[in-house]
Amino acid sequence: MGITTHVLDTSAGRPAAGVPVALERLEGNDWIFLGRSETDSDGRCRALMESTPVPGLYRLTFGTAIYFGATRTFFPEVMIAFEVREEAEHYHVPLLVSPFGYTTYRGS
């Protein structure tokens, strides 16, 4: 199944294209890099990792300062940690972002 994300810019009312996204998994006390991508014109990252995620803690890091560029932003990065419990499930983690706030939820 896999891990995907979708970023929407709530200040502009449109998908956030060109946001760098990194995926990591916690092993012991260390975060292990699994993949990197950039949101497409629809604000989506569909292929952050090649394999099915194993149960454990994962983290997505979004480069929001790069996306907002010259626009002042309070959150230069957004990190979202989440838990994968079932290998057979799809984990979709949307991010709604503006220069001064963000929110997330488990999507489908």
N, C-alpha and C positions, 0 to 999 in steps of 0.2 A: 504494500500500500504506500506508505511514505509519509513525509512531512512537507507541507506546503505553507505558503503565506500569501497574503494579499494586503497591500498598503493603500489606504485611502487618505488623501489630504483633505481634512474637513474644513480647513481655512479657504481652500480654493474650490471645494465641491467637486473633486475629480480624483481619478486614480493617481498615485504618486509613482511616476516613472523614473527610473534611474537611481533608486535607493539601493546602496550596497547592503547585502545581508550575509551574515556568516552564521553557520550552524556548528554547535559543539555539543559533546556528550561528556558528562562527569564520570571519570574513572578514578576511584579513590578520592584524592584531594585535588586532582588536576582536571582542567577542562581540555579535552582532546578535540582538535579541529577536524570537522567532517566534510565541510564544503562551503563554498562561497558562490554567490550569484548576485544578480542585480535585477530589480523589478523591471518587467517589460512595460510596454505602453499602456497595458491594462492594470498596472500596479501589482502584477503577480510574479511569484517565483515558484515555478512548477517542478524544478529539478535540483533541489538542494543536496540530495544524496542519492547515490545509485542503488543502495541496498535497502532492505526492509529494516526499520529501526528495531533494535532489541529493547526490552524493558530497561528503564533507567531514567535519569534526569538529563534533560537537554536544555540548550540555551540558544536563542536566536538573538543576534545583535544587529541592529539597524543603524546605518550611518546617516542619521537625520541631518547633521550639520552639512554633510556633503549635498544632500538633497535640497535643503533650504538655501544653500549658497550664501549670498550676500544678505539675505533676510536674517535678522537676528533671531536666534532660537535659544530657549532656555535649556533644552535637552539635546546636547550634541550627539548623544547615542541613546538608544532605547534597548535595554536588555530584558528579554522575557524568558524566564526559566519555567519549564513545564515537565510533567512526568508522563512517560510512555509506559502504559501498563500492559497493553495487548499488542503483540506484533502484527496481528491481522487487521488492525484498525488503521484508518487514515487519520492523520493528525494535521488539521488545518488551523493555523494560528494567525488570524487577521490582526492588523494594527491600524487604528484610526489615529491620525497624527495632525497636529497643528504646531506652529512655532512655540507655543507655550503650554501644550498639554498633549496627552495621549491616553488611549484606552485600548483594551484588548479583550478577547473572549475566545472560547473554543468554538471554532466554526465547523462547517460540515463540507 
